[in-house]
C-alpha cells in the first residue's frame, strides 16, 4: 500500500524522488509494487535534474491518465493547436477561427486511430488504410479533410524535428462527387412558411429557433454568404446602406475583407424579422434563445428537425421537396445570379477571382449561349 506523502513535493501520484549524494532519481511505482521507470541524473548537474524531473512528471501523468503521453501523435496534435491559437490573429501562419473550430472536430477520429503512435511510425500504408476505412463507413470526403489536417500536423512536427518525412505527402485522396444540389426558391419559401407555422401553433417562444434558422438560410441566399458568415452575423453589421459581411477566408498576406450587400425589400424584411425574434439584446442577428452564437451541433439539430417538418408538409401537399443545408444557399445564389446574367458575381461572393466561383459554386446543369453570327 502506498501511503500519503509526508511533505508535499508537487509530484504526481506514485512518482517518488530519491536524492542521493552522487545521484538523483525519479521513479514511478505501479499498483503491483513494481517500478515502471526510473530516471537518474548526477546530483551536481542541476539542469539534468530539472530535465529528468520534467520527463518523469510527464510520464507519470500519462500513466495516471491525467495527461497525454509525450512523444505521440496525440501530443503533437496538442502542440499544434496550442501553436495555432498562440499565433497573432493577423499572422499568415494562423488558420481562420472557423477553420480551427472545424479542425477541432476533425482531429477526434484521427486521434482514435493514430493517437498512440509515434509521428515517425506513421507510414503511407496507414494513411491509405484510414482513407479506405472511412470511405467504407460512407465518409470519403470527410476522410480527405481529416487526412489533410493530419498532414498539416505532421508537417508542423517536421518543423519541430519530430519526424523527417511527412507520410501524407503524395497521398491520393478518396475520389468524391461534388454536391450538385440547387435549392428551389419554393423549397426555401416552404422552410420559412413551415417555421412560422411551428412557432404560431406551438405558442412557445422556444419554437422560434426554427424560424431563426429559416431566416438565416434566406439571408445567406440573399447575401451570397457562407454558413459561418451568416450564423455569426453581428448587429453592428447592419448599416444604413445594407449589411456588411466579413469575407471569411483570405489569402496569405491579405487583410480581412468585407462586402456590403445593399438593402433590398426582401433582405430588409428578413433581417428585421430575425432581430424581432431575439428575446435578449443579442450581439448576433441569428443568435440562439440565450442570445449566443449557435454551436454547430445545436444548429444541425434544429435544422434537421425543420427539414423533417418540411418533408411532411410537402408530402401532404403533393409537392417536391428535397432536404438542403445552410451551405447550399451560397452555391444556389451564385447559380441563380449567373443564370440571370449577373456580371458582379465575384464581388457578391467576396472571392479574389472567379476561378473558385465557377468551379465550386456554379451548379448550372445546362448552359445557355448565344449562337455564333
Backbone torsions as a table, in degrees:
resi	resn	phi	psi	omega
1	UNK	NA	141.2	179.3
2	UNK	-96.3	125.4	180.0
3	UNK	-89.3	172.6	179.1
4	UNK	-70.9	144.8	178.2
5	UNK	-63.5	139.3	-179.4
6	UNK	-70.4	-36.2	177.4
7	UNK	-133.9	132.8	178.2
8	UNK	-61.6	129.1	-179.7
9	UNK	-123.0	4.2	177.1
10	UNK	77.6	7.4	-178.8
11	UNK	-91.1	151.7	178.8
12	UNK	-64.4	165.7	177.5
13	UNK	-57.5	135.1	176.1
14	UNK	75.5	2.4	177.0
15	UNK	-100.6	125.9	-173.6
16	UNK	-125.7	134.9	177.0
17	UNK	-93.8	157.2	173.7
18	UNK	-141.5	116.0	-178.2
19	UNK	-104.0	101.5	178.9
20	UNK	-97.9	177.0	-178.9
21	UNK	-68.5	-36.3	-176.6
22	UNK	-111.8	-18.1	-173.9
23	UNK	-144.7	144.3	175.1
24	UNK	-118.0	135.4	-178.5
25	UNK	-138.3	156.7	175.0
26	UNK	-129.6	127.5	-175.6
27	UNK	-133.6	149.7	-178.9
28	UNK	-114.1	125.6	-178.6
29	UNK	-101.4	126.2	179.1
30	UNK	-75.5	163.7	178.7
31	UNK	-57.8	-28.1	-179.9
32	UNK	-82.7	3.1	176.9
33	UNK	94.4	-8.8	179.5
34	UNK	-85.1	155.1	179.9
35	UNK	-88.8	126.9	-179.2
36	UNK	-77.3	-39.9	177.5
37	UNK	-160.6	161.0	175.6
38	UNK	-144.3	124.4	178.5
39	UNK	-112.3	133.2	-175.1
40	UNK	-129.0	156.1	177.4
41	UNK	-153.9	154.5	178.3
42	UNK	-60.7	141.4	-176.0
43	UNK	-65.4	-24.8	-177.0
44	UNK	-87.3	-9.7	-176.3
45	UNK	-99.7	94.1	-176.0
46	UNK	-66.4	-36.2	-180.0
47	UNK	-65.4	-42.1	179.3
48	UNK	-66.3	-37.7	178.4
49	UNK	-63.9	-44.0	179.4
50	UNK	-62.1	-37.4	-178.6
51	UNK	-69.3	-45.2	-178.6
52	UNK	-70.7	-30.3	175.9
53	UNK	-63.1	-43.7	178.4
54	UNK	-62.5	-46.5	179.7
55	UNK	-62.4	-41.1	-179.1
56	UNK	-64.8	-40.9	178.8
57	UNK	-63.4	-44.0	179.7
58	UNK	-61.5	-44.7	-178.8
59	UNK	-69.3	-37.0	179.2
60	UNK	-67.3	-42.0	178.9
61	UNK	-64.8	-35.4	176.9
62	UNK	-66.0	-42.6	178.8
63	UNK	-67.2	-31.9	178.1
64	UNK	-79.5	-6.9	-178.9
65	UNK	79.2	15.4	-177.2
66	UNK	-97.6	-6.2	-177.3
67	UNK	-155.2	164.6	177.1
68	UNK	-74.6	137.8	-179.4
69	UNK	-66.4	126.3	-178.3
70	UNK	-65.5	153.1	177.9
71	UNK	82.0	5.3	-178.9
72	UNK	-104.2	169.3	176.4
73	UNK	-62.9	-37.3	178.5
74	UNK	-61.2	-41.2	178.0
75	UNK	-65.9	-36.4	178.1
76	UNK	-66.7	-37.0	175.6
77	UNK	-60.1	-43.8	179.8
78	UNK	-62.0	-43.7	179.3
79	UNK	-65.2	-38.6	-178.6
80	UNK	-62.7	-46.6	-178.7
81	UNK	-70.5	-35.7	175.7
82	UNK	-62.8	-39.5	177.4
83	UNK	-64.3	-45.4	-179.3
84	UNK	-62.4	-48.4	-178.4
85	UNK	-68.2	-23.0	-179.5
86	UNK	-83.5	-12.6	179.3
87	UNK	-74.3	150.3	174.3
88	UNK	-59.3	147.9	-176.9
89	UNK	-59.3	-32.8	-177.8
90	UNK	-91.5	9.2	179.7
91	UNK	-70.9	140.6	178.0
92	UNK	-68.1	-20.8	-179.5
93	UNK	-83.8	-17.9	-175.7
94	UNK	-85.2	133.8	175.9
95	UNK	-75.3	159.9	176.3
96	UNK	-64.3	150.6	-177.8
97	UNK	-59.1	-39.1	179.1
98	UNK	-64.8	-35.5	178.8
99	UNK	-68.9	-42.1	178.4
100	UNK	-64.1	-37.3	177.6
101	UNK	-62.0	-41.0	178.0
102	UNK	-70.1	-38.6	178.1
103	UNK	-62.0	-32.6	178.7
104	UNK	-60.7	-34.6	177.7
105	UNK	-79.0	-38.1	-177.1
106	UNK	-68.5	-23.9	-177.1
107	UNK	-74.1	-22.7	-173.0
108	UNK	-61.2	-51.3	178.1
109	UNK	-66.6	-28.9	178.2
110	UNK	-65.7	-42.9	-178.8
111	UNK	-66.8	-33.6	178.0
112	UNK	-61.1	-34.8	-176.4
113	UNK	-91.7	-48.2	-172.5
114	UNK	-104.1	-6.0	-169.6
115	UNK	-53.4	-41.3	-175.6
116	UNK	-88.2	-3.9	-179.0
117	UNK	-81.8	157.0	169.9
118	UNK	-78.2	139.8	179.3
119	UNK	-53.0	-38.8	-178.3
120	UNK	-71.7	-15.2	-178.3
121	UNK	-84.3	-13.2	-178.8
122	UNK	-73.8	130.0	179.4
123	UNK	-116.0	161.0	177.4
124	UNK	-54.7	-33.7	-179.5
125	UNK	-64.0	-33.0	177.3
126	UNK	-67.6	-39.4	179.4
127	UNK	-65.8	-44.8	178.2
128	UNK	-63.7	-37.7	177.2
129	UNK	-61.7	-39.8	177.9
130	UNK	-64.3	-45.7	179.8
131	UNK	-60.6	-43.2	-179.4
132	UNK	-65.2	-43.7	-178.1
133	UNK	-64.2	-44.2	-179.8
134	UNK	-67.8	-32.5	176.9
135	UNK	-66.5	-38.7	177.1
136	UNK	-65.0	-27.6	178.0
137	UNK	-82.4	0.2	177.8
138	UNK	87.8	20.0	-179.2
139	UNK	-131.3	58.3	-179.0
140	UNK	-66.3	-38.4	-178.8
141	UNK	-69.7	-41.2	177.7
142	UNK	-62.7	-38.8	179.2
143	UNK	-61.1	-40.4	178.5
144	UNK	-60.3	-43.9	-179.8
145	UNK	-67.6	-37.0	179.9
146	UNK	-67.2	-40.5	178.7
147	UNK	-69.4	-32.3	175.4
148	UNK	-62.6	-38.9	176.1
149	UNK	-66.6	-44.6	178.6
150	UNK	-57.9	-40.6	178.9
151	UNK	-62.0	-42.1	179.2
152	UNK	-64.2	-40.1	179.9
153	UNK	-67.6	-42.7	179.8
154	UNK	-68.3	-32.9	176.9
155	UNK	-66.4	-36.1	173.7
156	UNK	-63.8	-38.9	176.3
157	UNK	-64.1	-35.1	176.3
158	UNK	-65.4	-36.6	176.6
159	UNK	-62.6	-36.1	-178.8
160	UNK	-82.2	-14.8	-177.6
161	UNK	91.7	14.3	179.7
162	UNK	-76.4	-21.0	177.7
163	UNK	-154.7	158.3	-176.5
164	UNK	-97.0	-33.4	-175.8
165	UNK	-126.1	132.7	177.0
166	UNK	-84.9	110.2	-175.5
167	UNK	-68.0	-11.9	-180.0
168	UNK	-86.1	-12.2	179.4
169	UNK	-68.8	131.5	179.3
170	UNK	82.1	3.4	179.7
171	UNK	-71.0	138.3	174.5
172	UNK	-90.6	118.4	-176.2
173	UNK	-76.0	166.4	178.3
174	UNK	-61.8	135.7	173.9
175	UNK	-67.8	135.7	-179.4
176	UNK	-129.2	157.3	177.3
177	UNK	-106.1	122.0	-178.4
178	UNK	-63.1	144.3	178.4
179	UNK	-67.6	135.2	-176.0
180	UNK	-118.6	10.0	-177.3
181	UNK	-64.8	127.3	170.8
182	UNK	-117.7	117.9	-175.3
183	UNK	-73.8	125.7	174.8
184	UNK	-72.5	144.2	-179.7
185	UNK	-61.6	-29.4	177.2
186	UNK	-67.4	-29.4	178.1
187	UNK	-72.0	-41.7	177.7
188	UNK	-65.4	-42.9	178.5
189	UNK	-63.6	-37.1	179.1
190	UNK	-65.8	-39.0	179.2
191	UNK	-61.9	-42.8	178.5
192	UNK	-66.5	-41.8	-179.6
193	UNK	-63.3	-46.8	-179.0
194	UNK	-64.9	-39.0	178.9
195	UNK	-62.7	-39.7	177.5
196	UNK	-65.7	-40.3	179.7
197	UNK	-63.4	-42.3	179.9
198	UNK	-61.6	-39.8	-178.8
199	UNK	-68.7	-43.3	-177.7
200	UNK	-73.0	-36.2	-178.5
201	UNK	-75.5	-36.5	-179.3
202	UNK	-74.6	-28.7	-178.6
203	UNK	63.6	22.8	-177.1
204	UNK	-122.7	131.7	-179.5
205	UNK	-61.8	-25.0	179.2
206	UNK	-64.6	-24.3	179.4
207	UNK	-72.1	-8.1	179.0
208	UNK	-69.1	-11.9	179.9
209	UNK	-61.1	-34.2	179.4
210	UNK	-69.7	-38.9	179.5
211	UNK	-70.5	-38.0	175.3
212	UNK	-58.4	-43.6	-178.8
213	UNK	-65.1	-44.2	-179.4
214	UNK	-65.2	-41.1	179.0
215	UNK	-67.5	-34.6	176.5
216	UNK	-63.2	-42.3	177.9
217	UNK	-63.9	-40.7	179.4
218	UNK	-66.1	-41.5	178.0
219	UNK	-64.3	-37.7	177.3
220	UNK	-62.3	-38.6	177.6
221	UNK	-66.9	-45.7	-175.8
222	UNK	-69.7	-29.0	-178.2
223	UNK	-103.4	0.1	-179.6
224	UNK	54.2	55.7	-172.4
225	UNK	-119.1	158.3	176.5
226	UNK	-75.3	161.0	178.5
227	UNK	-56.2	-47.6	-177.3
228	UNK	-65.2	-32.5	179.5
229	UNK	-66.3	-35.3	-179.0
230	UNK	-83.3	-43.4	-179.0
231	UNK	-62.0	-31.2	-178.1
232	UNK	-101.0	16.6	-179.1
233	UNK	-64.6	128.2	-176.9
234	UNK	-95.8	153.9	176.3
235	UNK	-58.3	-36.0	-177.4
236	UNK	-67.1	-12.0	177.5
237	UNK	-76.5	-12.4	-178.0
238	UNK	-86.4	118.1	-178.4
239	UNK	-121.5	-176.3	-179.7
240	UNK	-72.4	-30.5	-178.6
241	UNK	-87.4	-28.2	-177.3
242	UNK	168.1	-155.0	-178.8
243	UNK	-107.7	127.0	178.3
244	UNK	-97.1	118.4	-175.6
245	UNK	-113.3	125.2	176.0
246	UNK	-70.1	134.2	176.8
247	UNK	-76.2	115.2	-168.8
248	UNK	-62.9	-35.2	-176.0
249	UNK	-114.5	147.1	-179.3
250	UNK	-145.0	153.3	176.8
251	UNK	-76.7	157.5	-179.3
252	UNK	-60.2	137.6	178.8
253	UNK	87.7	-6.0	-179.6
254	UNK	-99.3	144.0	176.4
255	UNK	-76.4	161.8	177.9
256	UNK	-59.4	131.7	179.9
257	UNK	-110.1	154.7	177.5
258	UNK	-130.6	157.0	172.8
259	UNK	-128.5	141.4	177.5
260	UNK	-108.0	119.0	178.5
261	UNK	-95.7	115.2	-176.3
262	UNK	-66.7	150.5	-177.3
263	UNK	-64.1	138.3	164.6
264	UNK	-124.1	158.9	179.4
265	UNK	-54.7	-39.1	-178.5
266	UNK	-67.4	-44.4	-179.5
267	UNK	-66.5	-42.3	179.1
268	UNK	-60.6	-43.6	-179.6
269	UNK	-66.9	-38.1	-179.3
270	UNK	-64.8	-46.5	-179.5
271	UNK	-66.0	-44.0	-179.4
272	UNK	-61.4	-41.1	179.9
273	UNK	-66.5	-39.2	179.0
274	UNK	-64.4	-41.8	179.1
275	UNK	-65.9	-36.5	-179.8
276	UNK	-66.8	-23.3	-178.7
277	UNK	-80.8	-17.6	-178.1
278	UNK	-70.0	124.5	-179.0
279	UNK	-82.5	-14.5	178.6
280	UNK	-125.3	169.4	175.9
281	UNK	-80.2	75.9	-175.2
282	UNK	-77.3	147.4	172.9
283	UNK	-71.1	-21.1	-173.0
284	UNK	-103.4	143.6	177.9
285	UNK	-70.8	-37.8	-177.8
286	UNK	-117.2	48.4	-179.9
287	UNK	-74.9	168.8	178.3
288	UNK	-80.8	-172.2	-175.3
289	UNK	-65.0	-18.0	176.9
290	UNK	-96.9	3.7	-179.5
291	UNK	80.1	9.5	-178.6
292	UNK	-99.6	167.7	177.1
293	UNK	-68.5	134.6	177.9
294	UNK	-64.6	136.9	168.4
295	UNK	-75.6	160.2	-178.7
296	UNK	-63.7	-40.5	-179.2
297	UNK	-66.0	-41.3	178.6
298	UNK	-63.5	-42.4	178.3
299	UNK	-62.7	-48.9	-176.8
300	UNK	-61.0	-36.8	179.5
301	UNK	-63.4	-49.1	179.6
302	UNK	-64.2	-40.8	-177.5
303	UNK	-66.8	-41.1	178.7
304	UNK	-61.8	-39.4	178.0
305	UNK	-66.1	-41.7	179.0
306	UNK	-62.6	-42.5	178.8
307	UNK	-63.3	-35.4	176.6
308	UNK	-64.6	-42.5	176.7
309	UNK	-62.4	-40.1	-179.8
310	UNK	-64.9	-41.3	178.4
311	UNK	-60.9	-40.8	-179.7
312	UNK	-65.0	-45.5	179.8
313	UNK	-65.5	-41.3	179.7
314	UNK	-62.8	-38.8	178.7
315	UNK	-66.3	-39.3	178.7
316	UNK	-65.0	-35.5	-178.9
317	UNK	-88.0	-11.1	-179.9
318	UNK	72.5	34.0	179.1
319	UNK	-115.3	160.0	-178.3
320	UNK	-79.6	140.2	175.9
321	UNK	-156.5	131.0	177.2
322	UNK	-126.3	133.3	-179.2
323	UNK	-53.8	142.2	175.8
324	UNK	-137.9	171.7	-177.8
325	UNK	-124.2	169.4	176.8
326	UNK	-62.3	-31.4	179.8
327	UNK	-69.2	-17.6	179.2
328	UNK	-79.0	-14.8	-172.9
329	UNK	-70.8	-38.4	-179.7
330	UNK	-65.4	-50.3	176.2
331	UNK	-61.3	-36.1	178.5
332	UNK	-63.3	-43.2	179.4
333	UNK	-64.2	-41.9	178.6
334	UNK	-62.9	-44.6	-179.6
335	UNK	-62.3	-45.9	-179.4
336	UNK	-62.8	-45.7	-178.3
337	UNK	-67.1	-35.4	178.9
338	UNK	-65.9	-42.5	177.8
339	UNK	-62.2	-30.7	-180.0
340	UNK	-84.0	-1.3	177.4
341	UNK	84.0	22.9	178.6
342	UNK	-64.4	121.7	-178.5
343	UNK	-97.7	8.2	178.5
344	UNK	-121.9	33.0	-175.7
345	UNK	-66.8	-30.7	179.0
346	UNK	-66.4	-41.1	176.2
347	UNK	-64.3	-37.1	-178.6
348	UNK	-65.1	-36.1	-179.4
349	UNK	-83.1	-26.8	-177.7
350	UNK	89.8	4.7	179.1
351	UNK	-75.0	159.0	179.9
352	UNK	-77.4	-29.8	178.4
353	UNK	-144.5	175.4	-173.7
354	UNK	-93.7	-1.7	-177.8
355	UNK	-59.7	-50.8	179.8
356	UNK	-65.0	-37.5	-179.4
357	UNK	-61.4	-47.7	-178.5
358	UNK	-69.3	-36.5	-174.3
359	UNK	-76.8	-39.5	-170.6
360	UNK	-105.5	-43.2	-169.2
361	UNK	-94.7	-24.4	-179.9
362	UNK	-80.6	106.1	-175.3
363	UNK	-108.4	27.9	178.0
364	UNK	-65.5	131.6	177.8
365	UNK	-88.9	-23.1	-179.3
366	UNK	-132.9	130.8	179.2
367	UNK	-103.6	136.3	177.6
368	UNK	-108.6	125.6	-178.6
369	UNK	-132.2	158.2	178.8
370	UNK	-81.7	140.3	178.5
371	UNK	-67.5	145.7	178.8
372	UNK	-69.5	134.9	-178.5
373	UNK	-87.1	NA	NA
